[in-house]
Amino acid sequence: MSEMRCFDIVVVGGGMIGSALALGLSQQGWQVGMVETSVRDAVMASPEPADGVSAFEPRVSAISAASQTLLDTLGVWSSVEAGRHCPYRKMTVWDGDGTGRISFDAAELHAPALGTIVENRHIVRALFGALENSAVEVIDGASVAAFSQEGEVRRLTLADGTLLESALVIAADGAQSRLRQWVGLPTREWDYGQEAIVCTVRTAQSHRFTAWQRFSPTGPLAFLPMLSESGDDHYCSIVWSQDTVEARRLMALDDARFCAELETAIERELGSVVAISRRFSFPLRQRHAKDYVAPGVVLVGDAAHTIHPLAGQGANLGYSDVRVLLQELLRARKAGLQPDEALVLARYQRRRKADNLAMMAAMEGFKQLFARDELPLRWLRNAGMRWLNELGPVKHRIAAEAMGLNH
């Protein structure tokens, strides 16, 4: 006979978003289970010590002040800060085909930093460390094989035959969410026709705790500042989004040729690129679920939406989902309601869908604006960037929005 486990809420997916949500729900008093395909021992294991660019994970996130506050409320930000991370105080964005340039400075907002660059694995490790001391039942090394509903009960069947029952199932299982597909929540999606190249580089000059982004007609290039264990500020994580043909050409270059083209693309803002890690690339696709909720099921993070990485807001959108869903489920608990209450889930969708769509529209607009090469449009966007850079209040509001300070 199959083993049966019962919960109030089951979170499927234990990445940065799912593990934060499971931890927060448990702190509210819900009985929570979390299913994660990775094995906890592997997640918690310290990586082998390494020197130079190979020490860094290629997947990093620009954590906003709002996301940092959430992680601090969950009791894990101090663990993140104790590991390798890099707050950035400035951000410079410019048009590679013109003279337009915008610079943002945390000092102008009376903030210590605009955000913090953190390797994803360090955030997950901090969250799993907190989960070990929580009431969450972490079912690791497991995958969901089937989903069904019987009345008010949702049932998950794991690959080993274990059955999980709960009132609410939260899909935090990524962009290719099987739960979203099983429940029948359709998406609107399209390819950008681009691939993102990611790796870590060491530069001759310090990054000066600044995030650098240059736009070109074939896609944006971002240099995100990193710090080594010893505090060396010559490392950056790069995200180079390029039209597919160009991205594949770049990936085929040897390291020396790639570094040379990278230096040219960033206009040698940080001098020469003196070392480079292994490169990875992945296709870019925008995806948005038409609805985030179904009876007893709710989508969060990449299961609900994925956007172009040009502004580095993917993780922060996911953490905003977590923050709002925690607020709504806490309100439901205080009112004596079940977590699958339709009005509760509808409020979450209403609050998050508009913000996510606005961010996705803005990212698509930026991409299309800088992809156009007509002379009048180039003149307008460069003039606009110069004008915006001089318009303090508007520029500060844009920065505050990106930091999540207006939510």
N, C-alpha and C positions, 0 to 999 in steps of 0.2 A: 504494500500500500504506500502511495506517495506521501511524503511529509508535507504537512500543511502549517503555514505560519500566517498569523493574522496581524494586521496593522491598521492604524487610522489612515496613514499615507505611505505610499511607496514611491521613492524617487528612483527612476531608471537612468543611470549615468552618473558617474562619480568624478567627473572632471572639475574644472574650476567653478562652474556654475552649479552643477548638481550637488556637489559636496557642501558648498556654502549654504544652499537651500536646505539640505537635510539637517545640517547642524543648527541652523536658525529655527526650523520647525520643532526640533527636539527641545530646544531651549524654551519654546513656548509651551511645552507640555504634551505635544502630540506624540503618539507612539509611531515611530518612523523606521522604515526599512529602506536601505539603499542598495541597489544592485549595480555592480561595477565589474566589467570584464577584466580589468587589471588585477593583479594580486597585490594585496596590501603590503607584503614584505618587500616587493619590488618597488612600490611607490615610496616607501619610507627609507629604503636603503640609500645611504649617502653615495653619490657618484664617485668613481675613482678619481683621485686627484690628477689634475692635468694642468699643464702650463699653456699660456697663450690662448690663441683663438679657439683651440679645440676644447677648452674648458667650458665654453658656454653652450647652452641649448639653443638651437636655431629658433625655437618658438618663444617669442616674448610678447608681452602686452604692455601698453601704455596705460597704467592704472590712474584714473582720475582721482581728484580729491574726494568726490562723492563715493566712488568705489572703495577708496581707502577707508573712509568713515564707516562704510558697511562692514568691511573686514575687521575693523577695529571694534565695532559693536559686537561682532561675533567672537571676539577675543583671540584673533589670529594674526592681526597686523604686526604685533610685536615680534612674532616668530618670523614673519616675512622680512621685517627690517633687520633681524639678527643675521640673515643670510645675505647673499649677494644681490644688490639692487642699486639703482642709480636714479635719484631724483633729478629732474631737469628743470632749470630755472628760466630758460628761454626757448623760443621756437622761431625759426626763420624759414619763410616760405617764399619762393620766387619763381618767376616764369623764365625758363631756359631760353626762350625765343624773344626775350624783350628785356625791359628795364624795371618791370613791376616787382616789388618786394614788400613783404609785410613781416614785421618782427613783433613778437609777443614777449613780454617780460613779467614774471611773477611779481616783481617788486612794484609794478604799476597797479597790481591788484591787491597789494599788501598781503601777499601769500608767500609762504616759504618756497613753493615750487608749483609749476604748472601741472605736474604729474610725476609718476615714478615708473621707470622701465624695469620690469621684473621678468625673469624667465618663468614660463608657465609652471614648470615642474616644482619650483620653489613655493609657489602659491598652493599647489595641490598638496605638496608635502606638509605644509603648515596646517592645511585644513584636515588632512588625514590624522595628523598628530592630535588635533582637537577632537576629532571624531572618536579616537581611541578612549578618550576620557568622558565621552558623552553616552547618552542612552540609545543612540542610533544603532540599529543592528545592521552592520555592514556585511553584505553578502558579496564577497569579492571572488574573482576568478569565475564569475558566472555570467551567463547570457540568457536573455529572455527568448523563448522559443515560440510562445503563443500568448495571445491576449483574448479574454472573453468577458462578458458581462452577464450577470444574473440578477435582475432587479436592481437593487442599490449596491450590489457587491461587484467589485472588479477583480478579476482573477488573472494572475500572471503565471504561466507555466515556464519554469526554467529548463535549460537543456538537460539537466540531470534528473528531471521529473519533479523537483520540488515545486509545490504550489504556494503562491502568495496571494492572500486576499486583503483588500483594503477598500475604504470608501472612495479614496482619491488616488489616482496614479498621475505622477508628474513626469512628463517626457523631457529629460535633459540629455538625450542620447544623440545629440549632434545633428549636423546638416542632413544626413541621410536617415533621419529618425525612422526606425521601423514602427514604433508606436504610432507616430503620426500617420503612417501609411495604413496600419491595421485599423485605426479608428476611422479613417476615411476623411481626414482633413486635407483638402486640396491646397496646392501652392501655386503662386504665380512666380515664374522664374525664367531667367534668360542668361546666356553666356555673355560675358563681357568681351570675349574674343581676346583675352589677355591671360598671361601667366605671371605669377609672382615668384621672383627668385629671392631666396632668403639665405643668409649666411652671416658669419661674424668676421669683422675685419679689424686689423690694427692699423692705425694711421700715424704718420710722422708727427702730426700736431695733436694737441689735446682737443677733445670735442667741446671743451668749455661749458660742459653741462647744458648743452644746447641740442635740441632736436632740429635737424636740417631736412628740408624737403624741397626738391626741385621738380617742376613740372615740365614735360616735353610733349610734343604731339603724339608720341608713341606710348606715353605713360609716365607716372611719377616715380621718383626715387627718394627714399627716406633713409637717413642715417640717424639711428636712435642711440643715444649715449649709454654706454655700459661701464661698469667699474669691475676691475679684477678683485680678487680676495685681498690683495695688498693695497688697493685703492688707486691702481693705475688707471688714468683717465684717457687712454689712447685707444680704447676699444669701442666699436659701434656694432650694433645689429643692423643689417641693411634689409630693406624690403624694396625690391626693384620690380615694379609692375610694368610689363611691356606687352605690346601686341604679340600674339602667339609666335609668329614667324621670327620676330626679332628676339624674343625670349629664348627660343630654341637655338638661335645662332649664338647668343651669349653663353648659353649653357654648354655649347660645344667647344668653346675656347679653352685653351689651357689656362692655368692660374695666372701666369704672367700677362697674357693678353687680356684676360678678364679684368685684372687689376688696373691695367692701363686704360681700358675703356671706362671703368668705374671712376677713376680719377677725373677723366674728361667729363663724364656725366655730372659729377658733383662740382665741377669747375674748380677742383683742387682747393676747396674751402678748408680742408683739413690736411693739406699737403699730400704727399704720396701715400698710397696704400702699401704697407710693408709686409703684411701677412694676411692670409685669408683661410677660413675654415672650409670644410666640405660644403658645397652648394646644394640646395634643394630647390625644386620648383613645383608649383601646383597651379592648376587652372582656376580662374576666378569666375564665380557664378553668383549672381544675385538671386536670392530666394526669399519669399515671404508667404507665410501661411495666410490664407484668406480669413481663417478663424483660428484663434489660439486655444479655444476650449470646445469640448464636447462633453456630454454627460459623464461626469466622474473622471475626466481627463483634462490636463492642462499642459500646454507647451511653454517651454522657457528657453532662452538662449538661442543657440544655432538651430535647434529643432523648430523654432518659430521664425527665425530671420537670419540671413547672412548678407553682409554688405561688402563693398569694395574696401580693401585695407588702407586706402589712401589717407584716411584721417585717424586710423588706429583706434576706432571706437567700438569694434566688435565686442570685446570683453566688457566694456563699460555698459553697452546696451543690455548685455546679459545680466550684469549685476544690478542694473535698474529693474529688470524683470524680477529678480530675486527680492529686491527691496520692497517693491509694490506688492508682490504676492505674499510676502511675510506680513506686511501691514494688513492686507485684507483677511488673511487667515487668522491673524491675532484678533481682529475685530469679530470674526465669526466665533472664535473660541470663547471670547468674553460674553458673547450673546447667547451662548449655549447651542450654536448651530453646528451641523456636521460640516466637514471640510469640503464636501462635494456640493454644497448648497449652490444652486444655479445663479442666484443673484450675486453671491460672493465672487464666483468665477467671472461673471459678466462684468463686474466692476474692475477686476484685474485687466480684462481684455480692453475695456474702454480706456483705462488710464494708460496702458502701454502701447496700444496699437497706433494711436495718433502720433506719439513721440517717435516710435520706430519708423513709421512711414515718412515723417518729416525728415529724419536723418537720412533715410535711404534716398529720398528725393534730392536732398542737398548733395549727397555724394555723387549721384548720377549726373546732377547738373554740373558739378565741378569737373567730372570726367569729360563730359561732352564739351564744356567750355574750352578746356585746354587741349582737346583733341582737334579742334578746328584751327586751320592754318590761314584763313583768309586775312589779308592785311587789315581791313577795317576792324575785324573782331579782335585781332591781336592788339591793335592800338587801344581799343576800348577796355580790354581786360587789364592791360598794363597800366593805363591811366586810372582805372578803377582801383587797382591794388595800391598804387601810389597815393591816391586820394584817401583810401581806407586807412592806410598806415598813418596818415596825419590826423585822422578823425578819432581822437582818443576815446570818447564815450562809447561809440559804436564798436570799435575794436575791442575795448575792454569787455563789452557785453558778449561778443562772440567768444572770447577766451573764457569768460565765466560760464557760458553755456557748455563749452567743451569740457570744463572741469567739473560740471555738474553742480555748480554753486547756486544755480537759480531754481533747483528742484527742491 
